[in-house]
Amino acid sequence: MFNLITLSTTENKTIVASVRMVGESVALSESDIKINEYRADLVGCEVVNGDVISDSGEVLYSLNGVQGEQV
């Protein structure tokens, strides 16, 4: 099992659309990124320069160096 986040681009912003735990047999789509931990708090946050940013501007998670699409 591993965790995936799915990114979505709307209004010139990339956001985390979902976080889900999946089995090893699941294929990654272009908008999926494999992450180490399940982080439901990332949903709805904006992705800027490879970092997931909260509404208050805090970096919640860095996507730099993770498997999946480059952000």
C-alpha positions in Angstrom: 0.0 0.0 0.0 1.1 3.6 -0.6 -0.4 7.1 -0.6 -1.2 9.2 -3.7 -2.0 12.8 -4.0 -3.8 14.0 -7.1 -3.1 17.5 -8.5 -5.6 19.7 -10.3 -5.0 22.9 -12.2 -7.7 25.6 -12.1 -7.5 29.3 -12.6 -3.7 29.2 -13.2 -3.2 27.5 -9.8 -2.2 23.9 -9.0 -4.0 22.5 -6.0 -4.1 19.1 -4.2 -7.4 17.6 -5.3 -7.3 14.4 -3.3 -5.2 12.2 -1.0 -5.8 8.4 -1.0 -4.3 5.2 0.1 -4.0 2.6 -2.7 -2.6 -0.9 -3.4 0.6 -1.6 -5.1 -1.2 -2.6 -8.4 -2.6 0.9 -9.0 -1.1 2.7 -12.0 -0.1 6.3 -11.6 -1.8 8.9 -13.8 -0.1 12.1 -14.9 -1.8 14.0 -12.1 -0.8 11.5 -9.3 2.2 11.7 -7.1 3.3 9.0 -4.6 4.0 10.3 -1.1 5.2 8.7 2.1 2.4 9.5 4.5 -1.3 10.0 4.4 -2.0 13.7 4.7 -5.6 14.6 4.4 -4.8 18.2 5.5 -3.1 18.8 2.0 -6.5 18.6 0.1 -7.4 22.1 -1.3 -3.9 23.5 -0.7 -2.0 25.2 -3.4 1.2 23.8 -4.9 3.9 26.4 -5.5 7.4 25.5 -6.7 7.0 21.9 -5.6 5.8 22.8 -2.1 2.2 22.3 -0.8 1.3 25.6 0.9 -1.5 26.2 3.5 -3.8 29.2 3.3 -1.6 30.9 5.9 1.5 30.5 3.7 3.1 27.6 5.7 4.9 24.8 3.8 3.0 21.7 4.7 4.8 19.2 2.4 7.5 19.3 -0.2 6.9 17.4 -3.4 10.5 17.9 -4.6 12.1 14.5 -5.2 8.9 12.4 -4.9 7.7 9.9 -7.5 5.2 11.0 -10.1 4.7 14.1 -12.2 7.1 17.0 -11.8 5.4 20.0 -10.4 
